[in-house]
């Protein structure tokens, strides 16, 4: 694992690791369903002849395992403080909150604002994959 270095920034997290996070985040986003329209999501109309014969054991049937999200959560938990701060800073760079020349400031702000709670913060972002990739691109990694 060779880490690319640039005179303007020092990235301690491997760019390939960041790309792995982006791939996992993209897989999580793909699992989300967008099949609702104007508040009528999943409505079923029954005529007078229909009978509801569906039987289930409550919420246990509706629970699905989300291994991709759990895998990403575990990968994030394995990062050290510097790597986590850089990951958050990459997101901020990717979405345009900071410029390339402000990299050190972004990393320090991420470290102070989020610390070890950054994993939950990152998992709540709908465009995490794109912002991570854009952040890497901005840094030239």
N, CA, C and O atoms as CSV, one atom per row, in Angstrom:
chain,resi,resn,atom,element,x,y,z
A,1,UNK,N,N,0.825,-1.184,0.000
A,1,UNK,CA,C,0.000,0.000,0.000
A,1,UNK,C,C,0.869,1.247,0.000
A,1,UNK,O,O,1.364,1.679,1.041
A,2,UNK,N,N,1.036,1.794,-1.138
A,2,UNK,CA,C,1.831,3.005,-1.256
A,2,UNK,C,C,0.901,4.207,-1.238
A,2,UNK,O,O,-0.046,4.276,-2.021
A,3,UNK,N,N,1.169,5.153,-0.346
A,3,UNK,CA,C,0.344,6.347,-0.220
A,3,UNK,C,C,0.996,7.467,-1.010
A,3,UNK,O,O,2.170,7.788,-0.822
A,4,UNK,N,N,0.201,8.056,-1.903
A,4,UNK,CA,C,0.690,9.185,-2.690
A,4,UNK,C,C,0.814,10.412,-1.823
A,4,UNK,O,O,-0.070,10.697,-1.016
A,5,UNK,N,N,1.882,11.128,-1.977
A,5,UNK,CA,C,2.102,12.358,-1.215
A,5,UNK,C,C,2.145,13.542,-2.171
A,5,UNK,O,O,2.614,13.422,-3.303
A,6,UNK,N,N,1.663,14.660,-1.717
A,6,UNK,CA,C,1.654,15.891,-2.492
A,6,UNK,C,C,2.200,16.979,-1.577
A,6,UNK,O,O,1.937,16.950,-0.375
A,7,UNK,N,N,2.948,17.931,-2.109
A,7,UNK,CA,C,3.519,18.971,-1.252
A,7,UNK,C,C,2.470,19.788,-0.492
A,7,UNK,O,O,2.750,20.268,0.606
A,8,UNK,N,N,1.275,19.954,-1.052
A,8,UNK,CA,C,0.260,20.790,-0.419
A,8,UNK,C,C,-0.561,20.069,0.640
A,8,UNK,O,O,-1.176,20.716,1.487
A,9,UNK,N,N,-0.581,18.759,0.606
A,9,UNK,CA,C,-1.393,18.004,1.563
A,9,UNK,C,C,-0.729,16.679,1.858
A,9,UNK,O,O,0.016,16.146,1.036
A,10,UNK,N,N,-1.000,16.160,3.022
A,10,UNK,CA,C,-0.461,14.858,3.409
A,10,UNK,C,C,-1.623,13.957,3.794
A,10,UNK,O,O,-2.216,14.118,4.861
A,11,UNK,N,N,-1.941,13.023,2.936
A,11,UNK,CA,C,-3.073,12.135,3.168
A,11,UNK,C,C,-2.560,10.862,3.830
A,11,UNK,O,O,-1.770,10.128,3.236
A,12,UNK,N,N,-3.010,10.595,5.068
A,12,UNK,CA,C,-2.577,9.387,5.762
A,12,UNK,C,C,-3.470,8.195,5.438
A,12,UNK,O,O,-3.027,7.050,5.521
A,13,UNK,N,N,-4.720,8.453,5.071
A,13,UNK,CA,C,-5.610,7.361,4.690
A,13,UNK,C,C,-5.338,6.999,3.230
A,13,UNK,O,O,-5.220,7.884,2.382
A,14,UNK,N,N,-5.240,5.737,2.943
A,14,UNK,CA,C,-4.958,5.257,1.593
A,14,UNK,C,C,-6.132,5.608,0.671
A,14,UNK,O,O,-7.274,5.288,0.999
A,15,UNK,N,N,-5.885,6.249,-0.461
A,15,UNK,CA,C,-6.964,6.569,-1.398
A,15,UNK,C,C,-7.776,5.341,-1.823
A,15,UNK,O,O,-8.969,5.460,-2.102
A,16,UNK,N,N,-7.152,4.178,-1.874
A,16,UNK,CA,C,-7.895,2.955,-2.225
A,16,UNK,C,C,-8.884,2.586,-1.124
A,16,UNK,O,O,-9.953,2.044,-1.406
A,17,UNK,N,N,-8.538,2.873,0.113
A,17,UNK,CA,C,-9.463,2.649,1.221
A,17,UNK,C,C,-10.655,3.591,1.092
A,17,UNK,O,O,-11.795,3.192,1.332
A,18,UNK,N,N,-10.395,4.826,0.719
A,18,UNK,CA,C,-11.470,5.799,0.518
A,18,UNK,C,C,-12.386,5.328,-0.613
A,18,UNK,O,O,-13.607,5.445,-0.513
A,19,UNK,N,N,-11.805,4.803,-1.677
A,19,UNK,CA,C,-12.612,4.286,-2.795
A,19,UNK,C,C,-13.455,3.081,-2.360
A,19,UNK,O,O,-14.576,2.909,-2.838
A,20,UNK,N,N,-12.929,2.255,-1.468
A,20,UNK,CA,C,-13.696,1.139,-0.920
A,20,UNK,C,C,-14.897,1.671,-0.146
A,20,UNK,O,O,-16.006,1.158,-0.296
A,21,UNK,N,N,-14.684,2.699,0.682
A,21,UNK,CA,C,-15.790,3.321,1.401
A,21,UNK,C,C,-16.838,3.854,0.423
A,21,UNK,O,O,-18.039,3.690,0.638
A,22,UNK,N,N,-16.373,4.493,-0.649
A,22,UNK,CA,C,-17.292,5.033,-1.654
A,22,UNK,C,C,-18.103,3.915,-2.308
A,22,UNK,O,O,-19.305,4.069,-2.524
A,23,UNK,N,N,-17.458,2.795,-2.623
A,23,UNK,CA,C,-18.163,1.655,-3.214
A,23,UNK,C,C,-19.229,1.119,-2.266
A,23,UNK,O,O,-20.348,0.836,-2.692
A,24,UNK,N,N,-18.893,0.977,-0.986
A,24,UNK,CA,C,-19.861,0.496,0.012
A,24,UNK,C,C,-21.021,1.489,0.145
A,24,UNK,O,O,-22.181,1.083,0.221
A,25,UNK,N,N,-20.708,2.784,0.172
A,25,UNK,CA,C,-21.744,3.810,0.294
A,25,UNK,C,C,-22.663,3.795,-0.927
A,25,UNK,O,O,-23.872,3.983,-0.798
A,26,UNK,N,N,-22.093,3.574,-2.106
A,26,UNK,CA,C,-22.892,3.500,-3.323
A,26,UNK,C,C,-23.827,2.294,-3.275
A,26,UNK,O,O,-24.977,2.385,-3.704
A,27,UNK,N,N,-23.344,1.174,-2.762
A,27,UNK,CA,C,-24.176,-0.025,-2.641
A,27,UNK,C,C,-25.324,0.206,-1.664
A,27,UNK,O,O,-26.441,-0.255,-1.898
A,28,UNK,N,N,-25.058,0.911,-0.582
A,28,UNK,CA,C,-26.108,1.223,0.391
A,28,UNK,C,C,-27.158,2.121,-0.254
A,28,UNK,O,O,-28.357,1.895,-0.087
A,29,UNK,N,N,-26.712,3.138,-0.990
A,29,UNK,CA,C,-27.643,4.056,-1.640
A,29,UNK,C,C,-28.493,3.341,-2.682
A,29,UNK,O,O,-29.659,3.688,-2.868
A,30,UNK,N,N,-27.930,2.353,-3.362
A,30,UNK,CA,C,-28.667,1.612,-4.384
A,30,UNK,C,C,-29.778,0.759,-3.775
A,30,UNK,O,O,-30.758,0.444,-4.450
A,31,UNK,N,N,-29.630,0.385,-2.506
A,31,UNK,CA,C,-30.641,-0.426,-1.844
A,31,UNK,C,C,-31.869,0.376,-1.456
A,31,UNK,O,O,-32.931,-0.200,-1.217
A,32,UNK,N,N,-31.742,1.707,-1.387
A,32,UNK,CA,C,-32.874,2.554,-1.023
A,32,UNK,C,C,-33.867,2.584,-2.172
A,32,UNK,O,O,-33.480,2.642,-3.339
A,33,UNK,N,N,-35.144,2.546,-1.836
A,33,UNK,CA,C,-36.186,2.508,-2.857
A,33,UNK,C,C,-36.804,3.880,-3.063
A,33,UNK,O,O,-37.095,4.593,-2.103
A,34,UNK,N,N,-36.998,4.240,-4.315
A,34,UNK,CA,C,-37.627,5.509,-4.676
A,34,UNK,C,C,-38.903,5.239,-5.464
A,34,UNK,O,O,-39.097,5.834,-6.524
A,35,UNK,N,N,-39.771,4.368,-4.984
A,35,UNK,CA,C,-40.950,4.003,-5.752
A,35,UNK,C,C,-42.242,4.581,-5.182
A,35,UNK,O,O,-43.296,3.951,-5.271
A,36,UNK,N,N,-42.167,5.770,-4.599
A,36,UNK,CA,C,-43.366,6.395,-4.076
A,36,UNK,C,C,-43.656,7.670,-4.847
A,36,UNK,O,O,-42.752,8.305,-5.390
A,37,UNK,N,N,-44.933,8.036,-4.885
A,37,UNK,CA,C,-45.338,9.252,-5.579
A,37,UNK,C,C,-46.363,9.975,-4.725
A,37,UNK,O,O,-47.370,9.383,-4.335
A,38,UNK,N,N,-46.128,11.224,-4.433
A,38,UNK,CA,C,-47.080,12.084,-3.736
A,38,UNK,C,C,-47.708,11.462,-2.501
A,38,UNK,O,O,-48.921,11.559,-2.318
A,39,UNK,N,N,-46.930,10.837,-1.665
A,39,UNK,CA,C,-47.428,10.309,-0.402
A,39,UNK,C,C,-48.223,9.028,-0.516
A,39,UNK,O,O,-48.743,8.552,0.493
A,40,UNK,N,N,-48.340,8.450,-1.692
A,40,UNK,CA,C,-49.119,7.236,-1.861
A,40,UNK,C,C,-48.238,6.017,-1.976
A,40,UNK,O,O,-48.583,5.062,-2.672
A,41,UNK,N,N,-47.106,6.036,-1.305
A,41,UNK,CA,C,-46.165,4.940,-1.433
A,41,UNK,C,C,-46.755,3.610,-0.984
A,41,UNK,O,O,-47.339,3.488,0.093
A,42,UNK,N,N,-46.581,2.632,-1.842
A,42,UNK,CA,C,-46.945,1.250,-1.562
A,42,UNK,C,C,-48.423,1.054,-1.245
A,42,UNK,O,O,-48.773,0.089,-0.566
A,43,UNK,N,N,-49.293,1.932,-1.713
A,43,UNK,CA,C,-50.716,1.750,-1.464
A,43,UNK,C,C,-51.246,0.626,-2.337
A,43,UNK,O,O,-50.823,0.456,-3.481
A,44,UNK,N,N,-52.175,-0.135,-1.783
A,44,UNK,CA,C,-52.802,-1.220,-2.509
A,44,UNK,C,C,-54.308,-1.012,-2.424
A,44,UNK,O,O,-54.866,-0.860,-1.337
A,45,UNK,N,N,-54.953,-1.009,-3.578
A,45,UNK,CA,C,-56.397,-0.871,-3.591
A,45,UNK,C,C,-57.023,-2.249,-3.715
A,45,UNK,O,O,-56.648,-3.034,-4.586
A,46,UNK,N,N,-57.971,-2.539,-2.845
A,46,UNK,CA,C,-58.671,-3.812,-2.873
A,46,UNK,C,C,-60.123,-3.574,-3.253
A,46,UNK,O,O,-60.753,-2.635,-2.765
A,47,UNK,N,N,-60.651,-4.422,-4.123
A,47,UNK,CA,C,-62.074,-4.302,-4.442
A,47,UNK,C,C,-62.870,-5.084,-3.391
A,47,UNK,O,O,-62.273,-5.729,-2.529
A,48,UNK,N,N,-64.165,-5.040,-3.445
A,48,UNK,CA,C,-65.027,-5.694,-2.474
A,48,UNK,C,C,-64.898,-7.198,-2.459
A,48,UNK,O,O,-65.281,-7.828,-1.473
A,49,UNK,N,N,-64.374,-7.805,-3.515
A,49,UNK,CA,C,-64.242,-9.250,-3.620
A,49,UNK,C,C,-62.936,-9.770,-3.007
A,49,UNK,O,O,-62.813,-10.966,-2.741
A,50,UNK,N,N,-61.988,-8.906,-2.788
A,50,UNK,CA,C,-60.657,-9.337,-2.333
A,50,UNK,C,C,-60.646,-9.606,-0.838
A,50,UNK,O,O,-61.367,-8.973,-0.067
A,51,UNK,N,N,-59.825,-10.543,-0.455
A,51,UNK,CA,C,-59.634,-10.869,0.960
A,51,UNK,C,C,-58.155,-10.792,1.272
A,51,UNK,O,O,-57.314,-11.243,0.494
A,52,UNK,N,N,-57.855,-10.221,2.410
A,52,UNK,CA,C,-56.459,-10.137,2.821
A,52,UNK,C,C,-56.101,-11.440,3.519
A,52,UNK,O,O,-56.496,-11.669,4.662
A,53,UNK,N,N,-55.355,-12.290,2.829
A,53,UNK,CA,C,-54.984,-13.570,3.407
A,53,UNK,C,C,-53.530,-13.571,3.867
A,53,UNK,O,O,-52.986,-14.613,4.231
A,54,UNK,N,N,-52.916,-12.413,3.848
A,54,UNK,CA,C,-51.511,-12.325,4.242
A,54,UNK,C,C,-51.392,-12.433,5.758
A,54,UNK,O,O,-52.009,-11.662,6.493
A,55,UNK,N,N,-50.614,-13.368,6.207
A,55,UNK,CA,C,-50.363,-13.547,7.636
A,55,UNK,C,C,-48.862,-13.388,7.874
A,55,UNK,O,O,-48.043,-13.855,7.082
A,56,UNK,N,N,-48.523,-12.735,8.956
A,56,UNK,CA,C,-47.110,-12.593,9.285
A,56,UNK,C,C,-46.932,-12.517,10.790
A,56,UNK,O,O,-47.896,-12.380,11.543
A,57,UNK,N,N,-45.700,-12.608,11.203
A,57,UNK,CA,C,-45.365,-12.605,12.625
A,57,UNK,C,C,-44.879,-11.235,13.071
A,57,UNK,O,O,-43.872,-11.136,13.773
A,58,UNK,N,N,-45.563,-10.199,12.682
A,58,UNK,CA,C,-45.199,-8.856,13.120
A,58,UNK,C,C,-43.985,-8.313,12.401
A,58,UNK,O,O,-43.742,-8.638,11.239
A,59,UNK,N,N,-43.228,-7.489,13.090
A,59,UNK,CA,C,-42.099,-6.799,12.485
A,59,UNK,C,C,-40.927,-7.715,12.166
A,59,UNK,O,O,-40.076,-7.350,11.355
A,60,UNK,N,N,-40.858,-8.865,12.765
A,60,UNK,CA,C,-39.738,-9.774,12.493
A,60,UNK,C,C,-39.654,-10.103,11.014
A,60,UNK,O,O,-38.557,-10.256,10.477
A,61,UNK,N,N,-40.792,-10.214,10.348
A,61,UNK,CA,C,-40.816,-10.525,8.924
A,61,UNK,C,C,-40.286,-9.371,8.090
A,61,UNK,O,O,-39.674,-9.584,7.043
A,62,UNK,N,N,-40.519,-8.153,8.551
A,62,UNK,CA,C,-40.151,-6.976,7.775
A,62,UNK,C,C,-38.695,-6.575,7.958
A,62,UNK,O,O,-38.175,-5.780,7.174
A,63,UNK,N,N,-38.037,-7.098,8.958
A,63,UNK,CA,C,-36.641,-6.750,9.209
A,63,UNK,C,C,-35.746,-7.464,8.196
A,63,UNK,O,O,-35.852,-8.675,8.002
A,64,UNK,N,N,-34.873,-6.702,7.560
A,64,UNK,CA,C,-33.914,-7.295,6.632
A,64,UNK,C,C,-32.512,-6.965,7.113
A,64,UNK,O,O,-32.277,-5.904,7.691
A,65,UNK,N,N,-31.606,-7.860,6.877
A,65,UNK,CA,C,-30.222,-7.605,7.260
A,65,UNK,C,C,-29.573,-6.709,6.225
A,65,UNK,O,O,-29.690,-6.949,5.023
A,66,UNK,N,N,-28.899,-5.691,6.684
A,66,UNK,CA,C,-28.204,-4.772,5.804
A,66,UNK,C,C,-26.710,-4.939,6.042
A,66,UNK,O,O,-26.081,-4.149,6.746
A,67,UNK,N,N,-26.164,-5.980,5.440
A,67,UNK,CA,C,-24.760,-6.294,5.663
A,67,UNK,C,C,-23.834,-5.216,5.124
A,67,UNK,O,O,-22.787,-4.948,5.714
A,68,UNK,N,N,-24.202,-4.598,4.018
A,68,UNK,CA,C,-23.340,-3.567,3.433
A,68,UNK,C,C,-23.169,-2.407,4.395
A,68,UNK,O,O,-22.054,-1.923,4.590
A,69,UNK,N,N,-24.262,-1.953,4.998
A,69,UNK,CA,C,-24.161,-0.841,5.937
A,69,UNK,C,C,-23.376,-1.253,7.182
A,69,UNK,O,O,-22.579,-0.473,7.703
A,70,UNK,N,N,-23.599,-2.462,7.651
A,70,UNK,CA,C,-22.859,-2.947,8.810
A,70,UNK,C,C,-21.364,-3.060,8.492
A,70,UNK,O,O,-20.525,-2.732,9.331
A,71,UNK,N,N,-21.032,-3.521,7.292
A,71,UNK,CA,C,-19.627,-3.615,6.879
A,71,UNK,C,C,-18.985,-2.231,6.854
A,71,UNK,O,O,-17.864,-2.052,7.331
A,72,UNK,N,N,-19.692,-1.264,6.303
A,72,UNK,CA,C,-19.154,0.095,6.241
A,72,UNK,C,C,-18.997,0.657,7.646
A,72,UNK,O,O,-17.995,1.307,7.946
A,73,UNK,N,N,-19.960,0.415,8.492
A,73,UNK,CA,C,-19.882,0.887,9.883
A,73,UNK,C,C,-18.634,0.295,10.577
A,73,UNK,O,O,-17.927,1.005,11.293
A,74,UNK,N,N,-18.375,-0.987,10.362
A,74,UNK,CA,C,-17.210,-1.638,10.969
A,74,UNK,C,C,-15.903,-1.098,10.389
A,74,UNK,O,O,-14.934,-0.902,11.123
A,75,UNK,N,N,-15.870,-0.858,9.083
A,75,UNK,CA,C,-14.668,-0.293,8.466
A,75,UNK,C,C,-14.376,1.097,9.025
A,75,UNK,O,O,-13.224,1.433,9.296
A,76,UNK,N,N,-15.412,1.893,9.195
A,76,UNK,CA,C,-15.243,3.232,9.758
A,76,UNK,C,C,-14.746,3.157,11.199
A,76,UNK,O,O,-13.910,3.958,11.615
A,77,UNK,N,N,-15.260,2.198,11.953
A,77,UNK,CA,C,-14.855,2.047,13.357
A,77,UNK,C,C,-13.381,1.658,13.477
A,77,UNK,O,O,-12.755,1.927,14.502
A,78,UNK,N,N,-12.828,1.038,12.457
A,78,UNK,CA,C,-11.426,0.613,12.469
A,78,UNK,C,C,-10.442,1.740,12.167
A,78,UNK,O,O,-9.235,1.571,12.336
A,79,UNK,N,N,-10.946,2.882,11.725
A,79,UNK,CA,C,-10.051,3.996,11.387
A,79,UNK,C,C,-9.522,4.664,12.647
A,79,UNK,O,O,-10.201,4.714,13.672
A,80,UNK,N,N,-8.303,5.177,12.555
A,80,UNK,CA,C,-7.787,5.957,13.673
A,80,UNK,C,C,-8.303,7.397,13.547
A,80,UNK,O,O,-8.958,7.743,12.565
A,81,UNK,N,N,-8.009,8.210,14.526
A,81,UNK,CA,C,-8.539,9.572,14.582
A,81,UNK,C,C,-8.122,10.408,13.364
A,81,UNK,O,O,-8.933,11.155,12.817
A,82,UNK,N,N,-6.870,10.284,12.945
A,82,UNK,CA,C,-6.387,11.050,11.792
A,82,UNK,C,C,-7.099,10.629,10.508
A,82,UNK,O,O,-7.514,11.478,9.718
A,83,UNK,N,N,-7.239,9.329,10.302
A,83,UNK,CA,C,-7.909,8.826,9.095
A,83,UNK,C,C,-9.381,9.252,9.061
A,83,UNK,O,O,-9.901,9.620,8.008
A,84,UNK,N,N,-10.048,9.199,10.220
A,84,UNK,CA,C,-11.451,9.595,10.280
A,84,UNK,C,C,-11.603,11.084,9.958
A,84,UNK,O,O,-12.503,11.471,9.213
A,85,UNK,N,N,-10.732,11.907,10.515
A,85,UNK,CA,C,-10.783,13.345,10.243
A,85,UNK,C,C,-10.553,13.613,8.758
A,85,UNK,O,O,-11.213,14.471,8.172
A,86,UNK,N,N,-9.623,12.885,8.151
A,86,UNK,CA,C,-9.364,13.063,6.723
A,86,UNK,C,C,-10.550,12.618,5.875
A,86,UNK,O,O,-10.846,13.232,4.850
A,87,UNK,N,N,-11.221,11.568,6.291
A,87,UNK,CA,C,-12.387,11.102,5.541
A,87,UNK,C,C,-13.489,12.164,5.549
A,87,UNK,O,O,-14.093,12.452,4.516
A,88,UNK,N,N,-13.743,12.739,6.719
A,88,UNK,CA,C,-14.742,13.809,6.817
A,88,UNK,C,C,-14.295,15.011,5.989
A,88,UNK,O,O,-15.099,15.609,5.275
A,89,UNK,N,N,-13.022,15.362,6.083
A,89,UNK,CA,C,-12.497,16.497,5.313
A,89,UNK,C,C,-12.614,16.247,3.808
A,89,UNK,O,O,-12.887,17.178,3.051
A,90,UNK,N,N,-12.413,15.009,3.368
A,90,UNK,CA,C,-12.583,14.672,1.948
A,90,UNK,C,C,-14.023,14.893,1.498
A,90,UNK,O,O,-14.269,15.389,0.399
A,91,UNK,N,N,-14.966,14.525,2.349
A,91,UNK,CA,C,-16.380,14.760,2.026
A,91,UNK,C,C,-16.638,16.253,1.885
A,91,UNK,O,O,-17.268,16.694,0.923
A,92,UNK,N,N,-16.154,17.018,2.834
A,92,UNK,CA,C,-16.353,18.464,2.785
A,92,UNK,C,C,-15.701,19.073,1.559
A,92,UNK,O,O,-16.258,19.979,0.939
A,93,UNK,N,N,-14.530,18.582,1.211
A,93,UNK,CA,C,-13.846,19.048,0.014
A,93,UNK,C,C,-14.654,18.671,-1.225
A,93,UNK,O,O,-14.809,19.472,-2.147
A,94,UNK,N,N,-15.161,17.451,-1.233
A,94,UNK,CA,C,-15.937,16.967,-2.373
A,94,UNK,C,C,-17.245,17.693,-2.592
A,94,UNK,O,O,-17.691,17.832,-3.732
A,95,UNK,N,N,-17.864,18.154,-1.537
A,95,UNK,CA,C,-19.129,18.870,-1.713
A,95,UNK,C,C,-18.938,20.380,-1.791
A,95,UNK,O,O,-19.907,21.130,-1.902
A,96,UNK,N,N,-17.679,20.821,-1.733
A,96,UNK,CA,C,-17.376,22.231,-1.974
A,96,UNK,C,C,-17.342,23.117,-0.749
A,96,UNK,O,O,-17.305,24.340,-0.884
A,97,UNK,N,N,-17.355,22.538,0.452
A,97,UNK,CA,C,-17.294,23.346,1.671
A,97,UNK,C,C,-15.912,23.957,1.879
A,97,UNK,O,O,-15.783,25.024,2.480
A,98,UNK,N,N,-14.885,23.281,1.384
A,98,UNK,CA,C,-13.501,23.732,1.478
A,98,UNK,C,C,-12.854,23.605,0.113
A,98,UNK,O,O,-13.301,22.828,-0.730
A,99,UNK,N,N,-11.794,24.377,-0.096
A,99,UNK,CA,C,-11.012,24.303,-1.327
A,99,UNK,C,C,-9.741,23.500,-1.057
A,99,UNK,O,O,-9.379,23.259,0.095
A,100,UNK,N,N,-9.078,23.096,-2.117
A,100,UNK,CA,C,-7.851,22.289,-2.007
A,100,UNK,C,C,-6.815,22.946,-1.098
A,100,UNK,O,O,-6.171,22.260,-0.305
A,101,UNK,N,N,-6.651,24.229,-1.198
A,101,UNK,CA,C,-5.674,24.949,-0.384
A,101,UNK,C,C,-6.046,25.027,1.090
A,101,UNK,O,O,-5.218,25.416,1.913
A,102,UNK,N,N,-7.265,24.669,1.432
A,102,UNK,CA,C,-7.733,24.699,2.816
A,102,UNK,C,C,-7.742,23.306,3.456
A,102,UNK,O,O,-8.375,23.097,4.491
A,103,UNK,N,N,-7.038,22.361,2.836
A,103,UNK,CA,C,-7.045,20.971,3.290
A,103,UNK,C,C,-6.711,20.833,4.774
A,103,UNK,O,O,-7.451,20.180,5.510
A,104,UNK,N,N,-5.620,21.432,5.222
A,104,UNK,CA,C,-5.203,21.300,6.624
A,104,UNK,C,C,-6.274,21.842,7.558
A,104,UNK,O,O,-6.536,21.258,8.609
A,105,UNK,N,N,-6.886,22.941,7.186
A,105,UNK,CA,C,-7.957,23.522,7.993
A,105,UNK,C,C,-9.175,22.612,8.032
A,105,UNK,O,O,-9.804,22.466,9.080
A,106,UNK,N,N,-9.515,21.996,6.903
A,106,UNK,CA,C,-10.660,21.078,6.843
A,106,UNK,C,C,-10.435,19.871,7.753
A,106,UNK,O,O,-11.342,19.445,8.468
A,107,UNK,N,N,-9.231,19.331,7.717
A,107,UNK,CA,C,-8.911,18.165,8.557
A,107,UNK,C,C,-9.002,18.537,10.034
A,107,UNK,O,O,-9.572,17.791,10.831
A,108,UNK,N,N,-8.444,19.681,10.395
A,108,UNK,CA,C,-8.488,20.108,11.797
A,108,UNK,C,C,-9.922,20.381,12.245
A,108,UNK,O,O,-10.304,20.018,13.358
A,109,UNK,N,N,-10.713,21.016,11.390
A,109,UNK,CA,C,-12.125,21.271,11.725
A,109,UNK,C,C,-12.891,19.956,11.897
A,109,UNK,O,O,-13.713,19.829,12.804
A,110,UNK,N,N,-12.624,18.994,11.038
A,110,UNK,CA,C,-13.285,17.687,11.135
A,110,UNK,C,C,-12.903,16.999,12.442
A,110,UNK,O,O,-13.752,16.397,13.099
A,111,UNK,N,N,-11.651,17.083,12.815
A,111,UNK,CA,C,-11.172,16.453,14.055
A,111,UNK,C,C,-11.859,17.082,15.266
A,111,UNK,O,O,-12.266,16.375,16.188
A,112,UNK,N,N,-11.986,18.404,15.263
A,112,UNK,CA,C,-12.590,19.106,16.400
A,112,UNK,C,C,-14.105,18.926,16.462
A,112,UNK,O,O,-14.663,18.801,17.551
A,113,UNK,N,N,-14.771,18.912,15.321
A,113,UNK,CA,C,-16.236,18.848,15.302
A,113,UNK,C,C,-16.798,17.456,15.503
A,113,UNK,O,O,-17.832,17.296,16.151
A,114,UNK,N,N,-16.135,16.444,14.957
A,114,UNK,CA,C,-16.763,15.124,14.936
A,114,UNK,C,C,-16.027,14.043,15.718
A,114,UNK,O,O,-16.671,13.163,16.289
A,115,UNK,N,N,-14.731,14.084,15.761
A,115,UNK,CA,C,-13.991,13.071,16.502
A,115,UNK,C,C,-14.411,11.662,16.131
A,115,UNK,O,O,-14.534,11.346,14.948
A,116,UNK,N,N,-14.634,10.813,17.118
A,116,UNK,CA,C,-14.986,9.409,16.874
A,116,UNK,C,C,-16.453,9.231,16.476
A,116,UNK,O,O,-16.841,8.133,16.078
A,117,UNK,N,N,-17.261,10.255,16.568
A,117,UNK,CA,C,-18.670,10.160,16.177
A,117,UNK,C,C,-18.856,10.408,14.687
A,117,UNK,O,O,-19.985,10.459,14.199
A,118,UNK,N,N,-17.778,10.558,13.982
A,118,UNK,CA,C,-17.841,10.877,12.556
A,118,UNK,C,C,-18.468,9.763,11.733
A,118,UNK,O,O,-19.056,10.036,10.686
A,119,UNK,N,N,-18.358,8.512,12.178
A,119,UNK,CA,C,-18.931,7.393,11.430
A,119,UNK,C,C,-20.424,7.555,11.219
A,119,UNK,O,O,-20.912,7.400,10.100
A,120,UNK,N,N,-21.148,7.861,12.270
A,120,UNK,CA,C,-22.591,8.088,12.163
A,120,UNK,C,C,-22.910,9.291,11.299
A,120,UNK,O,O,-23.872,9.280,10.530
A,121,UNK,N,N,-22.100,10.330,11.429
A,121,UNK,CA,C,-22.261,11.534,10.611
A,121,UNK,C,C,-22.126,11.189,9.131
A,121,UNK,O,O,-22.946,11.609,8.314
A,122,UNK,N,N,-21.092,10.425,8.790
A,122,UNK,CA,C,-20.852,10.055,7.393
A,122,UNK,C,C,-21.947,9.131,6.859
A,122,UNK,O,O,-22.393,9.294,5.723
A,123,UNK,N,N,-22.382,8.169,7.664
A,123,UNK,CA,C,-23.407,7.224,7.210
A,123,UNK,C,C,-24.743,7.895,6.935
A,123,UNK,O,O,-25.574,7.344,6.213
A,124,UNK,N,N,-24.957,9.064,7.494
A,124,UNK,CA,C,-26.198,9.790,7.258
A,124,UNK,C,C,-26.203,10.633,5.997
A,124,UNK,O,O,-27.191,11.310,5.712
A,125,UNK,N,N,-25.126,10.603,5.243
A,125,UNK,CA,C,-25.018,11.436,4.039
A,125,UNK,C,C,-25.507,10.690,2.802
A,125,UNK,O,O,-24.995,9.618,2.478
A,126,UNK,N,N,-26.497,11.253,2.113
A,126,UNK,CA,C,-27.041,10.566,0.934
A,126,UNK,C,C,-26.085,10.518,-0.257
A,126,UNK,O,O,-26.213,9.637,-1.108
A,127,UNK,N,N,-25.139,11.440,-0.335
A,127,UNK,CA,C,-24.214,11.501,-1.473
A,127,UNK,C,C,-22.778,11.203,-1.045
A,127,UNK,O,O,-21.828,11.719,-1.635
A,128,UNK,N,N,-22.628,10.381,-0.031
A,128,UNK,CA,C,-21.310,10.084,0.524
A,128,UNK,C,C,-20.333,9.593,-0.542
A,128,UNK,O,O,-19.205,10.082,-0.612
A,129,UNK,N,N,-20.739,8.650,-1.360
A,129,UNK,CA,C,-19.838,8.086,-2.373
A,129,UNK,C,C,-19.327,9.157,-3.329
A,129,UNK,O,O,-18.128,9.237,-3.597
A,130,UNK,N,N,-20.232,9.974,-3.838
A,130,UNK,CA,C,-19.841,11.009,-4.795
A,130,UNK,C,C,-18.915,12.033,-4.164
A,130,UNK,O,O,-17.930,12.449,-4.773
A,131,UNK,N,N,-19.234,12.439,-2.935
A,131,UNK,CA,C,-18.416,13.460,-2.273
A,131,UNK,C,C,-17.024,12.929,-1.944
A,131,UNK,O,O,-16.044,13.667,-2.047
A,132,UNK,N,N,-16.924,11.668,-1.552
A,132,UNK,CA,C,-15.597,11.094,-1.299
A,132,UNK,C,C,-14.770,11.070,-2.578
A,132,UNK,O,O,-13.601,11.457,-2.575
A,133,UNK,N,N,-15.372,10.620,-3.661
A,133,UNK,CA,C,-14.656,10.559,-4.939
A,133,UNK,C,C,-14.286,11.950,-5.426
A,133,UNK,O,O,-13.180,12.155,-5.927
A,134,UNK,N,N,-15.196,12.906,-5.287
A,134,UNK,CA,C,-14.896,14.283,-5.695
A,134,UNK,C,C,-13.781,14.879,-4.843
A,134,UNK,O,O,-12.944,15.630,-5.344
A,135,UNK,N,N,-13.772,14.541,-3.551
A,135,UNK,CA,C,-12.708,15.019,-2.675
A,135,UNK,C,C,-11.360,14.477,-3.083
A,135,UNK,O,O,-10.375,15.214,-3.121
A,136,UNK,N,N,-11.305,13.178,-3.394
A,136,UNK,CA,C,-10.051,12.589,-3.884
A,136,UNK,C,C,-9.602,13.244,-5.171
A,136,UNK,O,O,-8.424,13.550,-5.352
A,137,UNK,N,N,-10.555,13.456,-6.062
A,137,UNK,CA,C,-10.219,14.086,-7.345
A,137,UNK,C,C,-9.664,15.495,-7.140
A,137,UNK,O,O,-8.704,15.895,-7.798
A,138,UNK,N,N,-10.276,16.239,-6.223
A,138,UNK,CA,C,-9.806,17.603,-5.941
A,138,UNK,C,C,-8.364,17.581,-5.449
A,138,UNK,O,O,-7.576,18.463,-5.790
A,139,UNK,N,N,-8.017,16.572,-4.648
A,139,UNK,CA,C,-6.650,16.469,-4.147
A,139,UNK,C,C,-5.702,15.833,-5.153
A,139,UNK,O,O,-4.486,15.867,-4.967
A,140,UNK,N,N,-6.246,15.255,-6.210
A,140,UNK,CA,C,-5.415,14.608,-7.202
A,140,UNK,C,C,-4.968,13.214,-6.797
A,140,UNK,O,O,-3.960,12.711,-7.293
A,141,UNK,N,N,-5.714,12.595,-5.902
A,141,UNK,CA,C,-5.338,11.251,-5.417
A,141,UNK,C,C,-6.007,10.162,-6.230
A,141,UNK,O,O,-5.805,8.978,-5.962
